Amino acid sequence: MNADSIKINTTELTKEEKYRLLHTQWAGLIDPMVDSIANLSNASALLHSIFQWWWVGFYRVNNKKLILGPFQGPPACTSIELGKGVCGSAWATATTLLVPNVELFPGHIACSAESKSEIVVPIHTKSGEIWGVLDVDSEHLNHFDGLDQRELEKRSEEHTSELQSPMYLVCRLLL
């Protein structure tokens, strides 16, 4: 599958249909023969393309900080400390954080003034350690809901036990 094949008008699709499309398209894009940067780049592009989210990307744990990885959207913070902001808090608690209004989140890091709501899903390795996080921002308040949380978490949890490496975990997150 090439990148041109994912150009689909998703504006008329329901959220459920978008998630089905995501999983179908992603299955054809994953390439276990390349490094995680290539697969994460395609993952963020696909998520951004299908859902039209303001910002979507990955942060990985490196030297006790979350370091910016592949993303789609405006420029972003390059490093986040444990427990700081939504991403750092999701990492510290190892739980998904769904934030309907980022202005009301204590310690929110405003990488972009346009971001109004956010969901952050921790990505675990097979051994249970946090590899990093998937961070998704919207320019609309209350944009994310339980369906987003369930879909993004389910894909991560379903495959954790069978994963062989952090790269494969991240690649399978969206399958």
PAZA-981379 format. One record per residue (C-alpha): residue in one letter; x, y, z. Coordinates in pm, whole numbers, plus 32768, in hexadecimal, padded with zeros to 4 digits. Each point is the difference from the previous one (the first is absolute). Example, Ala and Ser with C-alpha at 12.3 -4.5 7.8 and 13.67 -1.06 7.14 Angstrom:
% PAZA-981379
A84CE7E3E830C
S808981587FBE
% end
This chain:
% PAZA-981379
M800080008000
N8083815A7FB2
A7FB0814F809C
D7F1A80647EE0
S7F127EE68055
I7FA8809D8151
K7F7281417F6B
I7E957FC88059
N7EF98106804D
T7FA97FB2816A
T7F25812D8048
E7EBF7F387FCB
L806D7ED480CF
T7F917FBF8165
K810D7FDF8109
E7FC87E868004
E802F7FF07E87
K813D80CE801D
Y808F7F0980FD
R7FAB7EDB7F1B
L80AC80B67EE1
L812B804980DD
H80327E94805B
T7FD27F8B7E98
Q80F181027F72
W81037FD48112
A80117E887FC7
G8082804B7EA2
L80F9810A806D
I80BA7F508119
D81597F8F7F97
P80BB7F2D8100
M813880187F26
V803981728046
D805080C0813B
S7EFE809680E9
I802B81607F73
A7F737F977EAE
N7ED97F458096
L7FB4811080FE
S800E81047EED
N7EFE7F407F38
A7F2B7FC78138
S7FF381728054
A7FBA805E7E94
L7EE87F007FE7
L7F5D806D8147
H8018816D7F9B
S7F777FBB7EA6
I7ED57F30806D
F7F9480C08136
Q807181607FA1
W808580328161
W80BF8143804A
W81397F47806E
V80587E90801A
G814D7F6A8054
F80DD7F3080DC
Y80E9804A811E
R80F87EF4806E
V80A97FD68150
N817180567FE5
N80E880608121
K7EDC802C80F4
K7F4680F17F19
L7EFD7FE07EEE
I80AA80627EBB
L7F3E806C7ECD
G7FDE7EF77EF4
P7F497FFB7EB1
F7ECC80DF7FF5
Q7F0E80BB7F1F
G7F938164804B
P80A281438070
P8153800580B2
A80007F5D8157
C80B97FF5814A
T813B7F327FD4
S801F7F738160
I7F147FCD8124
E805C7F9B8163
L7F5B7EE980C3
G7EBD807E809E
K7FFB81467F3D
G7ED8805A7F22
V7F0B7F047F75
C810A7F277F59
G80E67FF7812D
S7EDA7FB580E5
A7F877EE17F25
W81637F768006
A801D8028817B
T7EB37F558045
A80187F057EE2
T7E96804F7FAB
T7F4C80A17EE1
L7F9E81688040
L7ED480907F4B
V7FF581798034
P7EC780B47F82
N8092815B8040
V817A80208017
E7FE3815A809D
L7F717F588137
F81117EF6801B
P80F28056811A
G815B803D7F71
H7F937FE87E94
I812280477F15
A7F8080E27EEC
C80CC7F977ED1
S7EF1809F7F28
A7EF680FC8066
E7F187F5A7F04
S7FF17EBA80C3
K7EBC7FEB80C9
S7FD97E8D8059
E80ED7ED8800E
I801F7E8A802C
V81477F58805D
V80297E857FF7
P81337F6080A2
I80B17EFF7F29
H80837ED580C5
T81117F0C7FA7
K7FC97E8B8023
S80A280128158
G7F07810C806E
E80EB81297FF6
I7F8D81437F60
W80A380227EAB
G7F5C81507FBB
V7EAE809E7FBD
L7F1480447EE3
D7F91816B8020
V7ED280887F44
D7F8681688012
S7EC980A77F73
E7FB2816D7FC7
H7EA17FB88084
L7F927FDE816A
N7F7C7EAA806D
H80727F637EB9
F80687EAD808A
D7F1D7F0680A7
G7FEE7EA08087
L80007F6D7EA1
D814F80A27FB3
Q808B7F89814B
R7F7F7E9B7FD2
E80777FE37E99
L815C80868040
E80307F3F8144
K7F6B7EBE7F78
R80F87FF07EE3
S811F802A80F2
E7F827F088104
E7F997EEF7F0A
H815E7FDE7F79
T80DD8042812F
S80267E90805B
E806C7F997EA5
L80F1811A7FB7
Q816E7FBD7FD2
S808B8163800B
P7F9A8167804D
M800980517E8B
Y7F107EE57FB3
L7F21806D8121
V7FE0815C7F74
C7FBE7F7B7EA3
R7EEE7F1B8080
L7F63810E80DA
L7F1780627EE9
L7FBC7EAC7F66
% end
